[in-house]
Amino acid sequence: MIPFIGEIFAILAAFCYAFGSVAATKNAREKGGRGNAVLLSIVLTALFSGGLWLIMGPSLPPIDTGFWIGVAIFVVAGMLATVLGRIFFFRSIELAGAIETGLIRRLIPVFAAVLAILFLGESLTIASALAFVLVFAAVALVVLSNRGQIVADDEDARRAAGERNTGRVLALMSAASYGGSYVARKFAMRWLPDPLIGAFIGAVAAFVWFAVAALFSAAYRRHLSELFRRPTGWQLVAAAFVSLGQTAQFVALSFTTVTAVAIIGTIEMFLAAWLAAWVLRTEDRPGPIFALASLMAMAGVIVLALVRT
């Protein structure tokens, strides 16, 4: 087996999520509002993971009680990540931007680690604790350095500040949902140890939820109808990369711990910031404080990878 294969897939997932977030921001700004990337990414996740499973996945295990327990938990994981987490995620980056959303989502390891300790029996090692300290210090450094930078002197500024605050709250809710989904996925693999079929089940469950919601909501009916329209280029890129990220994350969870996957995901902050500033040019270039915070978060990931037990 390739050394650190779980960590490698976790890094790949972080890159995909980072690129997806800045692509979604670019799409939102070009269209002047939110798009249909959430539902599109759900469909792409189902097609991608399901297709890979048909090509290279193992055969289904016996259809017994354990199998259905695994399916049920994968459905819960899909609702947490593919529905709640992803909806909050896309709306947050539209309101607060890719960089701030990426920063707040660094709290995912907190929710994931606590839940993993409670439900999976994982332990917090010295390396994990040190990585946590570095990540929290990085987040605190950037958040504190940005306080007071938004000056609400007029109605437009106040509205902008309000939107950014709403985006921050949604980013926090997204982090909690994703943290819970990591644990649910890992838990489900005790009965159904197949990351590809797990990603497929979660995506299908999310799509069914959208379809049922469309029966009662005009907004969801509009989202479903827009699914059959040609997406914009950046909308398709955003949805595709988020879908790839989720599938890679499923694979990572099958090889390493929930805590490791969640903490490694913090490098998305570093990747999203520099992709947004230098590649897609959707955000201002990060300053020296943000660069230092990014390096601190990266150091936490390195410590976790090199000293993991």
Sequence and secondary structure as in RCSB ss.txt:
>XXXX:A:sequence
MIPFIGEIFAILAAFCYAFGSVAATKNAREKGGRGNAVLLSIVLTALFSGGLWLIMGPSLPPIDTGFWIGVAIFV
VAGMLATVLGRIFFFRSIELAGAIETGLIRRLIPVFAAVLAILFLGESLTIASALAFVLVFAAVALVVLSNRGQI
VADDEDARRAAGERNTGRVLALMSAASYGGSYVARKFAMRWLPDPLIGAFIGAVAAFVWFAVAALFSAAYRRHLS
ELFRRPTGWQLVAAAFVSLGQTAQFVALSFTTVTAVAIIGTIEMFLAAWLAAWVLRTEDRPGPIFALASLMAMAG
VIVLALVRT
>XXXX:A:secstr
  TTHHHHHHHHHHHHHHHHHHHHHHHHHHHTS  SHHHHHHHHHHHHHHHHHHHH       SHHHHHHHHHHH
HHHIIIIIIIHHHHHHHHHHH HHHHHHHGGGHHHHHHHHHHHHT     HHHHHHHHHHHHHHHHHHHHTTT S
   SHHHHHHHHHHHHHHHHHHHHHHHHHHHHHHHHHHTTT   HHHHHHHHHHHHHHHHHHHHTT HHHHHHHH
HTTS   HHHHHHHHHHHHHHHHHHHHHTTS HHHHHHHTTHHHHHHHHIIIIIS  S    HHHHHHHHHHHHH
HHHHHHH  
